[in-house]
Amino acid sequence: MTLVLKLPENWDSHVGLMEEALIQEVAARSVALFGAERSEDSLRQTYKPISKKTAEYPRNLRVKINTAGFHATRYWDTKRDKTEAPTEFAGATFSAMIHVRGLWIGADAWGLVCDATDLQVLSASPECPF
C-alpha cells in the first residue's frame, strides 16, 4: 500500500537536496548500476521520485505501508502505546519514522524504496457528517 504524506515546511529543502544528491551519486556509479555510462540528465528523466513539490504547496512524500511480514508498519497512539492501523488514512495526521531501504532499477525507470516503519496516529480522519 502507498501512503502520501504532506511534509512539514522544514523538511522540504532537505528531501529535495537528498534526491538531487542521489541522482549525482547514481550518475557517478552508473556503469556498475546500469552497465553503461549514464548522464545526470538521462537519469533525471527515468527517475521516479519519492517526493513531489508543486508551487507553494507542501512537498509530498510517497512511502510504502507494509501490512505483513518483517517490514510490517507499526502503529502507535499519542500515549506511545501500540495500536491497530487506522481504518481510514485520508485526512489523518501522523508522526512518521521513514526508512529509505534501497534502490530499485527497472528496464525503463529507477528509484528508491521508502518504507514507513512506524506511524504515530496524532489525529484520525474526520467522521462523515452525513
MODELLER restraints for C-alpha pairs under 7 A, 6 or more apart:
rsr = mdl.restraints
at = mdl.atoms
rsr.add(forms.Gaussian(group=physical.xy_distance, feature=features.Distance(at['CA:1:A'], at['CA:64:A']), mean=5.79, stdev=0.5))
rsr.add(forms.Gaussian(group=physical.xy_distance, feature=features.Distance(at['CA:1:A'], at['CA:65:A']), mean=5.06, stdev=0.5))
rsr.add(forms.Gaussian(group=physical.xy_distance, feature=features.Distance(at['CA:1:A'], at['CA:66:A']), mean=6.57, stdev=0.5))
rsr.add(forms.Gaussian(group=physical.xy_distance, feature=features.Distance(at['CA:2:A'], at['CA:62:A']), mean=6.62, stdev=0.5))
rsr.add(forms.Gaussian(group=physical.xy_distance, feature=features.Distance(at['CA:2:A'], at['CA:63:A']), mean=5.72, stdev=0.5))
rsr.add(forms.Gaussian(group=physical.xy_distance, feature=features.Distance(at['CA:2:A'], at['CA:64:A']), mean=4.66, stdev=0.5))
rsr.add(forms.Gaussian(group=physical.xy_distance, feature=features.Distance(at['CA:2:A'], at['CA:65:A']), mean=5.73, stdev=0.5))
rsr.add(forms.Gaussian(group=physical.xy_distance, feature=features.Distance(at['CA:3:A'], at['CA:62:A']), mean=5.77, stdev=0.5))
rsr.add(forms.Gaussian(group=physical.xy_distance, feature=features.Distance(at['CA:3:A'], at['CA:63:A']), mean=5.38, stdev=0.5))
rsr.add(forms.Gaussian(group=physical.xy_distance, feature=features.Distance(at['CA:3:A'], at['CA:64:A']), mean=6.22, stdev=0.5))
rsr.add(forms.Gaussian(group=physical.xy_distance, feature=features.Distance(at['CA:3:A'], at['CA:65:A']), mean=6.57, stdev=0.5))
rsr.add(forms.Gaussian(group=physical.xy_distance, feature=features.Distance(at['CA:4:A'], at['CA:60:A']), mean=6.20, stdev=0.5))
rsr.add(forms.Gaussian(group=physical.xy_distance, feature=features.Distance(at['CA:4:A'], at['CA:61:A']), mean=5.51, stdev=0.5))
rsr.add(forms.Gaussian(group=physical.xy_distance, feature=features.Distance(at['CA:4:A'], at['CA:62:A']), mean=4.52, stdev=0.5))
rsr.add(forms.Gaussian(group=physical.xy_distance, feature=features.Distance(at['CA:4:A'], at['CA:63:A']), mean=6.41, stdev=0.5))
rsr.add(forms.Gaussian(group=physical.xy_distance, feature=features.Distance(at['CA:5:A'], at['CA:60:A']), mean=5.43, stdev=0.5))
rsr.add(forms.Gaussian(group=physical.xy_distance, feature=features.Distance(at['CA:5:A'], at['CA:61:A']), mean=5.11, stdev=0.5))
rsr.add(forms.Gaussian(group=physical.xy_distance, feature=features.Distance(at['CA:5:A'], at['CA:62:A']), mean=6.42, stdev=0.5))
rsr.add(forms.Gaussian(group=physical.xy_distance, feature=features.Distance(at['CA:6:A'], at['CA:58:A']), mean=5.97, stdev=0.5))
rsr.add(forms.Gaussian(group=physical.xy_distance, feature=features.Distance(at['CA:6:A'], at['CA:59:A']), mean=5.94, stdev=0.5))
rsr.add(forms.Gaussian(group=physical.xy_distance, feature=features.Distance(at['CA:6:A'], at['CA:60:A']), mean=4.60, stdev=0.5))
rsr.add(forms.Gaussian(group=physical.xy_distance, feature=features.Distance(at['CA:6:A'], at['CA:61:A']), mean=6.47, stdev=0.5))
rsr.add(forms.Gaussian(group=physical.xy_distance, feature=features.Distance(at['CA:7:A'], at['CA:58:A']), mean=6.09, stdev=0.5))
rsr.add(forms.Gaussian(group=physical.xy_distance, feature=features.Distance(at['CA:7:A'], at['CA:59:A']), mean=5.56, stdev=0.5))
rsr.add(forms.Gaussian(group=physical.xy_distance, feature=features.Distance(at['CA:7:A'], at['CA:60:A']), mean=5.93, stdev=0.5))
rsr.add(forms.Gaussian(group=physical.xy_distance, feature=features.Distance(at['CA:7:A'], at['CA:61:A']), mean=6.82, stdev=0.5))
rsr.add(forms.Gaussian(group=physical.xy_distance, feature=features.Distance(at['CA:8:A'], at['CA:58:A']), mean=6.92, stdev=0.5))
rsr.add(forms.Gaussian(group=physical.xy_distance, feature=features.Distance(at['CA:9:A'], at['CA:58:A']), mean=6.42, stdev=0.5))
rsr.add(forms.Gaussian(group=physical.xy_distance, feature=features.Distance(at['CA:12:A'], at['CA:59:A']), mean=5.86, stdev=0.5))
rsr.add(forms.Gaussian(group=physical.xy_distance, feature=features.Distance(at['CA:23:A'], at['CA:40:A']), mean=6.43, stdev=0.5))
rsr.add(forms.Gaussian(group=physical.xy_distance, feature=features.Distance(at['CA:23:A'], at['CA:43:A']), mean=6.78, stdev=0.5))
rsr.add(forms.Gaussian(group=physical.xy_distance, feature=features.Distance(at['CA:23:A'], at['CA:44:A']), mean=6.95, stdev=0.5))
rsr.add(forms.Gaussian(group=physical.xy_distance, feature=features.Distance(at['CA:24:A'], at['CA:40:A']), mean=6.44, stdev=0.5))
rsr.add(forms.Gaussian(group=physical.xy_distance, feature=features.Distance(at['CA:27:A'], at['CA:38:A']), mean=6.01, stdev=0.5))
rsr.add(forms.Gaussian(group=physical.xy_distance, feature=features.Distance(at['CA:27:A'], at['CA:39:A']), mean=5.98, stdev=0.5))
rsr.add(forms.Gaussian(group=physical.xy_distance, feature=features.Distance(at['CA:27:A'], at['CA:40:A']), mean=5.60, stdev=0.5))
rsr.add(forms.Gaussian(group=physical.xy_distance, feature=features.Distance(at['CA:30:A'], at['CA:36:A']), mean=6.31, stdev=0.5))
rsr.add(forms.Gaussian(group=physical.xy_distance, feature=features.Distance(at['CA:30:A'], at['CA:37:A']), mean=5.47, stdev=0.5))
rsr.add(forms.Gaussian(group=physical.xy_distance, feature=features.Distance(at['CA:30:A'], at['CA:38:A']), mean=5.66, stdev=0.5))
rsr.add(forms.Gaussian(group=physical.xy_distance, feature=features.Distance(at['CA:31:A'], at['CA:37:A']), mean=5.05, stdev=0.5))
rsr.add(forms.Gaussian(group=physical.xy_distance, feature=features.Distance(at['CA:46:A'], at['CA:108:A']), mean=6.55, stdev=0.5))
rsr.add(forms.Gaussian(group=physical.xy_distance, feature=features.Distance(at['CA:46:A'], at['CA:109:A']), mean=4.69, stdev=0.5))
rsr.add(forms.Gaussian(group=physical.xy_distance, feature=features.Distance(at['CA:46:A'], at['CA:110:A']), mean=6.37, stdev=0.5))
rsr.add(forms.Gaussian(group=physical.xy_distance, feature=features.Distance(at['CA:47:A'], at['CA:109:A']), mean=5.79, stdev=0.5))
rsr.add(forms.Gaussian(group=physical.xy_distance, feature=features.Distance(at['CA:47:A'], at['CA:110:A']), mean=5.15, stdev=0.5))
rsr.add(forms.Gaussian(group=physical.xy_distance, feature=features.Distance(at['CA:47:A'], at['CA:111:A']), mean=5.61, stdev=0.5))
rsr.add(forms.Gaussian(group=physical.xy_distance, feature=features.Distance(at['CA:48:A'], at['CA:109:A']), mean=6.64, stdev=0.5))
rsr.add(forms.Gaussian(group=physical.xy_distance, feature=features.Distance(at['CA:48:A'], at['CA:110:A']), mean=6.05, stdev=0.5))
rsr.add(forms.Gaussian(group=physical.xy_distance, feature=features.Distance(at['CA:48:A'], at['CA:111:A']), mean=5.17, stdev=0.5))
rsr.add(forms.Gaussian(group=physical.xy_distance, feature=features.Distance(at['CA:49:A'], at['CA:111:A']), mean=6.34, stdev=0.5))
rsr.add(forms.Gaussian(group=physical.xy_distance, feature=features.Distance(at['CA:50:A'], at['CA:61:A']), mean=5.67, stdev=0.5))
rsr.add(forms.Gaussian(group=physical.xy_distance, feature=features.Distance(at['CA:50:A'], at['CA:62:A']), mean=5.13, stdev=0.5))
rsr.add(forms.Gaussian(group=physical.xy_distance, feature=features.Distance(at['CA:50:A'], at['CA:112:A']), mean=6.86, stdev=0.5))
rsr.add(forms.Gaussian(group=physical.xy_distance, feature=features.Distance(at['CA:51:A'], at['CA:59:A']), mean=6.60, stdev=0.5))
rsr.add(forms.Gaussian(group=physical.xy_distance, feature=features.Distance(at['CA:51:A'], at['CA:60:A']), mean=5.30, stdev=0.5))
rsr.add(forms.Gaussian(group=physical.xy_distance, feature=features.Distance(at['CA:51:A'], at['CA:61:A']), mean=4.29, stdev=0.5))
rsr.add(forms.Gaussian(group=physical.xy_distance, feature=features.Distance(at['CA:51:A'], at['CA:62:A']), mean=6.06, stdev=0.5))
rsr.add(forms.Gaussian(group=physical.xy_distance, feature=features.Distance(at['CA:52:A'], at['CA:59:A']), mean=5.54, stdev=0.5))
rsr.add(forms.Gaussian(group=physical.xy_distance, feature=features.Distance(at['CA:52:A'], at['CA:60:A']), mean=5.21, stdev=0.5))
rsr.add(forms.Gaussian(group=physical.xy_distance, feature=features.Distance(at['CA:52:A'], at['CA:61:A']), mean=6.69, stdev=0.5))
rsr.add(forms.Gaussian(group=physical.xy_distance, feature=features.Distance(at['CA:53:A'], at['CA:59:A']), mean=4.44, stdev=0.5))
rsr.add(forms.Gaussian(group=physical.xy_distance, feature=features.Distance(at['CA:53:A'], at['CA:60:A']), mean=6.49, stdev=0.5))
rsr.add(forms.Gaussian(group=physical.xy_distance, feature=features.Distance(at['CA:63:A'], at['CA:114:A']), mean=5.13, stdev=0.5))
rsr.add(forms.Gaussian(group=physical.xy_distance, feature=features.Distance(at['CA:63:A'], at['CA:115:A']), mean=5.30, stdev=0.5))
rsr.add(forms.Gaussian(group=physical.xy_distance, feature=features.Distance(at['CA:63:A'], at['CA:116:A']), mean=5.90, stdev=0.5))
rsr.add(forms.Gaussian(group=physical.xy_distance, feature=features.Distance(at['CA:64:A'], at['CA:114:A']), mean=6.09, stdev=0.5))
rsr.add(forms.Gaussian(group=physical.xy_distance, feature=features.Distance(at['CA:64:A'], at['CA:115:A']), mean=4.67, stdev=0.5))
rsr.add(forms.Gaussian(group=physical.xy_distance, feature=features.Distance(at['CA:64:A'], at['CA:116:A']), mean=5.93, stdev=0.5))
rsr.add(forms.Gaussian(group=physical.xy_distance, feature=features.Distance(at['CA:65:A'], at['CA:73:A']), mean=5.98, stdev=0.5))
rsr.add(forms.Gaussian(group=physical.xy_distance, feature=features.Distance(at['CA:65:A'], at['CA:115:A']), mean=6.36, stdev=0.5))
rsr.add(forms.Gaussian(group=physical.xy_distance, feature=features.Distance(at['CA:65:A'], at['CA:116:A']), mean=5.75, stdev=0.5))
rsr.add(forms.Gaussian(group=physical.xy_distance, feature=features.Distance(at['CA:66:A'], at['CA:72:A']), mean=4.52, stdev=0.5))
rsr.add(forms.Gaussian(group=physical.xy_distance, feature=features.Distance(at['CA:66:A'], at['CA:73:A']), mean=5.43, stdev=0.5))
rsr.add(forms.Gaussian(group=physical.xy_distance, feature=features.Distance(at['CA:67:A'], at['CA:73:A']), mean=6.35, stdev=0.5))
rsr.add(forms.Gaussian(group=physical.xy_distance, feature=features.Distance(at['CA:73:A'], at['CA:116:A']), mean=6.11, stdev=0.5))
rsr.add(forms.Gaussian(group=physical.xy_distance, feature=features.Distance(at['CA:73:A'], at['CA:117:A']), mean=4.71, stdev=0.5))
rsr.add(forms.Gaussian(group=physical.xy_distance, feature=features.Distance(at['CA:73:A'], at['CA:118:A']), mean=5.49, stdev=0.5))
rsr.add(forms.Gaussian(group=physical.xy_distance, feature=features.Distance(at['CA:74:A'], at['CA:117:A']), mean=6.25, stdev=0.5))
rsr.add(forms.Gaussian(group=physical.xy_distance, feature=features.Distance(at['CA:74:A'], at['CA:118:A']), mean=4.72, stdev=0.5))
rsr.add(forms.Gaussian(group=physical.xy_distance, feature=features.Distance(at['CA:74:A'], at['CA:119:A']), mean=6.33, stdev=0.5))
rsr.add(forms.Gaussian(group=physical.xy_distance, feature=features.Distance(at['CA:75:A'], at['CA:82:A']), mean=5.88, stdev=0.5))
rsr.add(forms.Gaussian(group=physical.xy_distance, feature=features.Distance(at['CA:75:A'], at['CA:83:A']), mean=5.42, stdev=0.5))
rsr.add(forms.Gaussian(group=physical.xy_distance, feature=features.Distance(at['CA:75:A'], at['CA:84:A']), mean=6.11, stdev=0.5))
rsr.add(forms.Gaussian(group=physical.xy_distance, feature=features.Distance(at['CA:75:A'], at['CA:85:A']), mean=5.88, stdev=0.5))
rsr.add(forms.Gaussian(group=physical.xy_distance, feature=features.Distance(at['CA:75:A'], at['CA:118:A']), mean=5.79, stdev=0.5))
rsr.add(forms.Gaussian(group=physical.xy_distance, feature=features.Distance(at['CA:75:A'], at['CA:119:A']), mean=4.93, stdev=0.5))
rsr.add(forms.Gaussian(group=physical.xy_distance, feature=features.Distance(at['CA:75:A'], at['CA:120:A']), mean=5.72, stdev=0.5))
rsr.add(forms.Gaussian(group=physical.xy_distance, feature=features.Distance(at['CA:76:A'], at['CA:82:A']), mean=4.48, stdev=0.5))
rsr.add(forms.Gaussian(group=physical.xy_distance, feature=features.Distance(at['CA:76:A'], at['CA:83:A']), mean=5.18, stdev=0.5))
rsr.add(forms.Gaussian(group=physical.xy_distance, feature=features.Distance(at['CA:76:A'], at['CA:119:A']), mean=6.21, stdev=0.5))
rsr.add(forms.Gaussian(group=physical.xy_distance, feature=features.Distance(at['CA:76:A'], at['CA:120:A']), mean=4.46, stdev=0.5))
rsr.add(forms.Gaussian(group=physical.xy_distance, feature=features.Distance(at['CA:76:A'], at['CA:121:A']), mean=6.14, stdev=0.5))
rsr.add(forms.Gaussian(group=physical.xy_distance, feature=features.Distance(at['CA:77:A'], at['CA:83:A']), mean=6.19, stdev=0.5))
rsr.add(forms.Gaussian(group=physical.xy_distance, feature=features.Distance(at['CA:77:A'], at['CA:120:A']), mean=5.58, stdev=0.5))
rsr.add(forms.Gaussian(group=physical.xy_distance, feature=features.Distance(at['CA:77:A'], at['CA:121:A']), mean=5.37, stdev=0.5))
rsr.add(forms.Gaussian(group=physical.xy_distance, feature=features.Distance(at['CA:77:A'], at['CA:122:A']), mean=6.93, stdev=0.5))
rsr.add(forms.Gaussian(group=physical.xy_distance, feature=features.Distance(at['CA:78:A'], at['CA:120:A']), mean=6.73, stdev=0.5))
rsr.add(forms.Gaussian(group=physical.xy_distance, feature=features.Distance(at['CA:78:A'], at['CA:121:A']), mean=6.67, stdev=0.5))
rsr.add(forms.Gaussian(group=physical.xy_distance, feature=features.Distance(at['CA:78:A'], at['CA:122:A']), mean=5.99, stdev=0.5))
rsr.add(forms.Gaussian(group=physical.xy_distance, feature=features.Distance(at['CA:88:A'], at['CA:125:A']), mean=6.46, stdev=0.5))
rsr.add(forms.Gaussian(group=physical.xy_distance, feature=features.Distance(at['CA:89:A'], at['CA:125:A']), mean=6.60, stdev=0.5))
rsr.add(forms.Gaussian(group=physical.xy_distance, feature=features.Distance(at['CA:90:A'], at['CA:125:A']), mean=6.12, stdev=0.5))
rsr.add(forms.Gaussian(group=physical.xy_distance, feature=features.Distance(at['CA:91:A'], at['CA:125:A']), mean=4.61, stdev=0.5))
rsr.add(forms.Gaussian(group=physical.xy_distance, feature=features.Distance(at['CA:91:A'], at['CA:126:A']), mean=6.91, stdev=0.5))
rsr.add(forms.Gaussian(group=physical.xy_distance, feature=features.Distance(at['CA:92:A'], at['CA:123:A']), mean=5.55, stdev=0.5))
rsr.add(forms.Gaussian(group=physical.xy_distance, feature=features.Distance(at['CA:92:A'], at['CA:124:A']), mean=4.59, stdev=0.5))
rsr.add(forms.Gaussian(group=physical.xy_distance, feature=features.Distance(at['CA:92:A'], at['CA:125:A']), mean=4.37, stdev=0.5))
rsr.add(forms.Gaussian(group=physical.xy_distance, feature=features.Distance(at['CA:93:A'], at['CA:121:A']), mean=6.25, stdev=0.5))
rsr.add(forms.Gaussian(group=physical.xy_distance, feature=features.Distance(at['CA:93:A'], at['CA:122:A']), mean=5.34, stdev=0.5))
rsr.add(forms.Gaussian(group=physical.xy_distance, feature=features.Distance(at['CA:93:A'], at['CA:123:A']), mean=5.08, stdev=0.5))
rsr.add(forms.Gaussian(group=physical.xy_distance, feature=features.Distance(at['CA:93:A'], at['CA:124:A']), mean=6.61, stdev=0.5))
rsr.add(forms.Gaussian(group=physical.xy_distance, feature=features.Distance(at['CA:94:A'], at['CA:119:A']), mean=5.99, stdev=0.5))
rsr.add(forms.Gaussian(group=physical.xy_distance, feature=features.Distance(at['CA:94:A'], at['CA:120:A']), mean=5.35, stdev=0.5))
rsr.add(forms.Gaussian(group=physical.xy_distance, feature=features.Distance(at['CA:94:A'], at['CA:121:A']), mean=4.81, stdev=0.5))
rsr.add(forms.Gaussian(group=physical.xy_distance, feature=features.Distance(at['CA:94:A'], at['CA:122:A']), mean=5.28, stdev=0.5))
rsr.add(forms.Gaussian(group=physical.xy_distance, feature=features.Distance(at['CA:95:A'], at['CA:119:A']), mean=5.85, stdev=0.5))
rsr.add(forms.Gaussian(group=physical.xy_distance, feature=features.Distance(at['CA:95:A'], at['CA:120:A']), mean=5.02, stdev=0.5))
rsr.add(forms.Gaussian(group=physical.xy_distance, feature=features.Distance(at['CA:95:A'], at['CA:121:A']), mean=6.77, stdev=0.5))
rsr.add(forms.Gaussian(group=physical.xy_distance, feature=features.Distance(at['CA:95:A'], at['CA:122:A']), mean=6.84, stdev=0.5))
rsr.add(forms.Gaussian(group=physical.xy_distance, feature=features.Distance(at['CA:96:A'], at['CA:116:A']), mean=6.75, stdev=0.5))
rsr.add(forms.Gaussian(group=physical.xy_distance, feature=features.Distance(at['CA:96:A'], at['CA:118:A']), mean=5.88, stdev=0.5))
rsr.add(forms.Gaussian(group=physical.xy_distance, feature=features.Distance(at['CA:96:A'], at['CA:119:A']), mean=4.68, stdev=0.5))
rsr.add(forms.Gaussian(group=physical.xy_distance, feature=features.Distance(at['CA:96:A'], at['CA:120:A']), mean=6.32, stdev=0.5))
rsr.add(forms.Gaussian(group=physical.xy_distance, feature=features.Distance(at['CA:97:A'], at['CA:116:A']), mean=5.95, stdev=0.5))
rsr.add(forms.Gaussian(group=physical.xy_distance, feature=features.Distance(at['CA:97:A'], at['CA:117:A']), mean=5.73, stdev=0.5))
rsr.add(forms.Gaussian(group=physical.xy_distance, feature=features.Distance(at['CA:97:A'], at['CA:118:A']), mean=5.08, stdev=0.5))
rsr.add(forms.Gaussian(group=physical.xy_distance, feature=features.Distance(at['CA:97:A'], at['CA:119:A']), mean=6.45, stdev=0.5))
rsr.add(forms.Gaussian(group=physical.xy_distance, feature=features.Distance(at['CA:98:A'], at['CA:114:A']), mean=6.79, stdev=0.5))
rsr.add(forms.Gaussian(group=physical.xy_distance, feature=features.Distance(at['CA:98:A'], at['CA:115:A']), mean=5.68, stdev=0.5))
rsr.add(forms.Gaussian(group=physical.xy_distance, feature=features.Distance(at['CA:98:A'], at['CA:116:A']), mean=4.60, stdev=0.5))
rsr.add(forms.Gaussian(group=physical.xy_distance, feature=features.Distance(at['CA:98:A'], at['CA:117:A']), mean=5.79, stdev=0.5))
rsr.add(forms.Gaussian(group=physical.xy_distance, feature=features.Distance(at['CA:99:A'], at['CA:114:A']), mean=5.72, stdev=0.5))
rsr.add(forms.Gaussian(group=physical.xy_distance, feature=features.Distance(at['CA:99:A'], at['CA:115:A']), mean=5.17, stdev=0.5))
rsr.add(forms.Gaussian(group=physical.xy_distance, feature=features.Distance(at['CA:99:A'], at['CA:116:A']), mean=6.36, stdev=0.5))
rsr.add(forms.Gaussian(group=physical.xy_distance, feature=features.Distance(at['CA:99:A'], at['CA:117:A']), mean=6.49, stdev=0.5))
rsr.add(forms.Gaussian(group=physical.xy_distance, feature=features.Distance(at['CA:100:A'], at['CA:112:A']), mean=6.97, stdev=0.5))
rsr.add(forms.Gaussian(group=physical.xy_distance, feature=features.Distance(at['CA:100:A'], at['CA:113:A']), mean=5.93, stdev=0.5))
rsr.add(forms.Gaussian(group=physical.xy_distance, feature=features.Distance(at['CA:100:A'], at['CA:114:A']), mean=4.42, stdev=0.5))
rsr.add(forms.Gaussian(group=physical.xy_distance, feature=features.Distance(at['CA:100:A'], at['CA:115:A']), mean=6.34, stdev=0.5))
rsr.add(forms.Gaussian(group=physical.xy_distance, feature=features.Distance(at['CA:101:A'], at['CA:113:A']), mean=5.47, stdev=0.5))
rsr.add(forms.Gaussian(group=physical.xy_distance, feature=features.Distance(at['CA:101:A'], at['CA:114:A']), mean=5.85, stdev=0.5))
rsr.add(forms.Gaussian(group=physical.xy_distance, feature=features.Distance(at['CA:101:A'], at['CA:115:A']), mean=6.81, stdev=0.5))
rsr.add(forms.Gaussian(group=physical.xy_distance, feature=features.Distance(at['CA:102:A'], at['CA:112:A']), mean=5.77, stdev=0.5))
rsr.add(forms.Gaussian(group=physical.xy_distance, feature=features.Distance(at['CA:102:A'], at['CA:113:A']), mean=5.14, stdev=0.5))
rsr.add(forms.Gaussian(group=physical.xy_distance, feature=features.Distance(at['CA:103:A'], at['CA:111:A']), mean=5.79, stdev=0.5))
rsr.add(forms.Gaussian(group=physical.xy_distance, feature=features.Distance(at['CA:103:A'], at['CA:112:A']), mean=4.55, stdev=0.5))
rsr.add(forms.Gaussian(group=physical.xy_distance, feature=features.Distance(at['CA:103:A'], at['CA:113:A']), mean=5.94, stdev=0.5))
rsr.add(forms.Gaussian(group=physical.xy_distance, feature=features.Distance(at['CA:104:A'], at['CA:110:A']), mean=5.54, stdev=0.5))
rsr.add(forms.Gaussian(group=physical.xy_distance, feature=features.Distance(at['CA:104:A'], at['CA:111:A']), mean=5.47, stdev=0.5))
rsr.add(forms.Gaussian(group=physical.xy_distance, feature=features.Distance(at['CA:104:A'], at['CA:112:A']), mean=5.99, stdev=0.5))
rsr.add(forms.Gaussian(group=physical.xy_distance, feature=features.Distance(at['CA:104:A'], at['CA:113:A']), mean=6.81, stdev=0.5))
rsr.add(forms.Gaussian(group=physical.xy_distance, feature=features.Distance(at['CA:105:A'], at['CA:111:A']), mean=6.69, stdev=0.5))
